[in-house]
Amino acid sequence: MINDMNKNILIKNELYDKLKSLAEPFKDTPSSVIERIMDFYEKHHKSKVNEEKYHLHHDSDLYKPSTANKQNVYLAPASNENIKSTIRKAVSLNDVKRYFSEVEFLKISKALNGRTEFNCWAMTKAKKSIYNSMQKGDDVFLTIKNTGRFNYWGRILYKFYNKNMGDYIWGVVPGDPWEYIYLLENIKAININKEALVKSFGFKSNYAVYGLVKIKPNRMEKALNIYGSIESMVEKMNKKY
């Protein structure tokens, strides 16, 4: 037992011996040793928390939207199996919480703005350079294999790296894991002729979307000169086909 000043506390003999080893003879009391330990903990713990808060609020990938004249468009191939997993069906945030650190979970929760589920898509490390160019608000068109159509259209909300979550969610893997993940919002089922859409960006009508494709600025300009906006392009082409 330690009887120091105003309070009595019971501690194990082993812990008391540790306190004695940290004490300065003829100077320290049990209280002063504990106080010094607490000061050290608070100093380093607060430093870590502040650092995490800094990264939480200064993550350049989080909420930086594309500007109107720099909006990106991506074309992505898809298997029907993986579409079922995260596009037709939403992912519960609670189901994948175990794959995030505390700080990462706070980030994704903030991006979802109170929602408890989300839709997402991903790519392998082979497309990391395209992943790095993605920003909030960019458009993504998904084409399911052998349909001859672009079947879904959505906008990027948030992106993050998480191999373990990718392994958990997507059952169909091309070899490398789906580890570079991006959340999509405002997803709409569409029925746009694949040949017509790729032609609108200046590709040949038989252009095959074998992997994730980022539309280059000159091709974007071509489509925007015809339709005025991506929204208008979707509206007109979706009606036509």
N, C-alpha and C positions, 0 to 999 in steps of 0.2 A: 504493500500500500504506500502511496505517496500522499503525505499530508503537507500541502504547500499552499500557504496563504489561505484562501477562502474555501477551496474545494478538496475533497478526498476522492481519489480514483484508484481502482484496482487494476493492476497490470501483471502480466506474466513475468516470472523471474528472468526469462530469456530476454524479454523486451527491456526490463530494468537494467540488465547487464549491458545491453546495447546503448542505452542512454548514458550509462556511466562511462562507456568507452568514448563517447563524444563530448564528455564534459571536461572543462578546464578546472583542475584542482584549485580549491580555495576561492573560486570565482563563481562557478555555475551552480545553479540549483536545478532540480528536475524541471521546474517550470521554464527556466531560461533555455534549457536544451531543447525542450519541445517547441518553444517559441521560435528558436533559431531554425529548426527543421521546417516549421510552418511557413516562415518567411521565405525560405529557399523554395519550397513547393509553390507558393502563391506566385512568386516572381517568375518561375519557369513555366508554370501552367498558364498564367495569363498571357505570357509571351506567345505560347503555342496557340491559344484561343484567338488572340488578335491576328496572328498570321493566317489562321484558317478563315477568319472573317474577311480579311483583306482579299484572299483568293476567291471567296464566295461572291464578293461584290465587284471584283475586277477581272472576272474571267471573260476574256475577249470572245469566247465562243458562245456565251450565254444568250445575251439579248441584243446583239448587234444586228439590226435588220439590214437587208439589202436596200440600197438607195434605189429610187425609181429607175434611174438610167443605168444601173449596174446589176439589175436583177438577173440571177442565173437560172437556167433551165437545165434539168437533167432527165435523161431517158434511162430507164432501168428495166432489165429483163426480170422475170419472176417465174417461179414454179407455182403451180396451183396450191401445192401443199403448204408452202411458206406463206402465200397470200392468206390462206385460211388461218394461219397461226397469229398474225399480227396486223392484218389489214381489215379483213372481214370481221375479225374478233379483236377486241381490245385486250391489252395486257394489264392485269391488276398490279398496281404499284406495290401492294403489300406482298404479292407472290414473289417479287424479285428483290425485295428490300435487302435480303441477306447478301446480295452480290455487290452492295455499295458500302463504302465507308460512310461514317456519319456526315462528313462534309459533302461528299458526293450526293448523298440522299437529300440533304438540304437543298442542293443546287437543282436537282431534278424536280423536287417538290415545288420549289419557287417557280420554275419554268412552267409547271402544270397549273399553277395558280389555283390551287385548291382541288383540282380534279384528282381522282384516285385511280384512274386507268388511262392508258394511252395506246396509240397505234405507232408502230415503228417499222423501219426497214434498216438494212445494213449492207456492208461490203467487206471484202477481205482486204488484207494488207496490200494486195496488188494495186488497189485503187486508192491508196492512202493520199496521194497528191490531190485527187478529186475531192476526197473527204475534207482535206484541209481548206479547200476553196469554198465550201458550203457555208452559207449564212442563213440566219433566220429570215423567213419570207421567200426563200428560193422555191421555185416550182419543181415538182418531180412527177413524171409520167411513168406509170408502170404498165408493162406489156406482158401478159401471161403467155408463156410458150405455146406455140401452135394455135393461137386464137386468131392471128392476123389483125388484132385490135390492140389499142391502148385501152386498158380496162379501168384504171384508177388514176386519179389526179389529186395531189395534195401539196401542202406547203410545209417546209421545214420549220420546226419549232425550236429544236434543241439537238445537240449532238454530243456524243461522249464515247470513250473507248471502254469496252467491258467484255472481254473474251468469255468469262464465266457465264455472264447473262446470255450472250449469244449462243453458247453451247446448250444452255438450258431451253431457250425458246425455239430455235429453228432445227428441225429434224433433218432437213435436206441440206447437206454440206458438200460443196464442190471439191473439197480437198483441204483448203485452208479454212479456218473458222470465220464465222460472221462476227467480227470483233469491233468494227468501226460502225457504230450505231447512230441513227438519227431518228428523232421523233417527228411524226407528221401530224398536222392538224388540218381541219376543214377538208377531209378526204371525201371525194365524190366518185361514185361509180360512173364511168363514162363508156361510150361505145364508139370510139373514133378509129376509122380505118388506119391501119398502121402505115401503109404505103403513102397515104395522103398526108399524114402528119410529118413523116420524115422528109417528104418532098417540100413541105412548107418551110423547112429549115435548110433547104438547098441540097439535100442528099438525093441520091438516085432512089427510085421507088422500091428497088429490091434491097435497099440498105438493111443489113441485119444488125439488130441491137444485141450483140453477143455479151456485152458487159456494160457496166455503168458508163454513160456518155455525158460529158458536159458540152452543152451547145456553145460554140465559139461566138464571139461578138458579131462577126460578119454574118453568120447564119441567123443569129437573133434579129439582127437588123432587117434581114430579108423577110422574115416572118412578120415583124412588127410593121414593116412598110405595107404589107398586104392587109393585116387584120387590126392594126392599131394597138392591140394589147393581147396578152396571153388569155385573159378572160374572154375577150371577144373571139379569139381563135377557137377556144374550146366550145363556146356557145354555137358558133356557126358550123364547125365541123361535127359536133356532136348531133346536131339536128340533121345534117346531111346524110350521115351514115347511121 
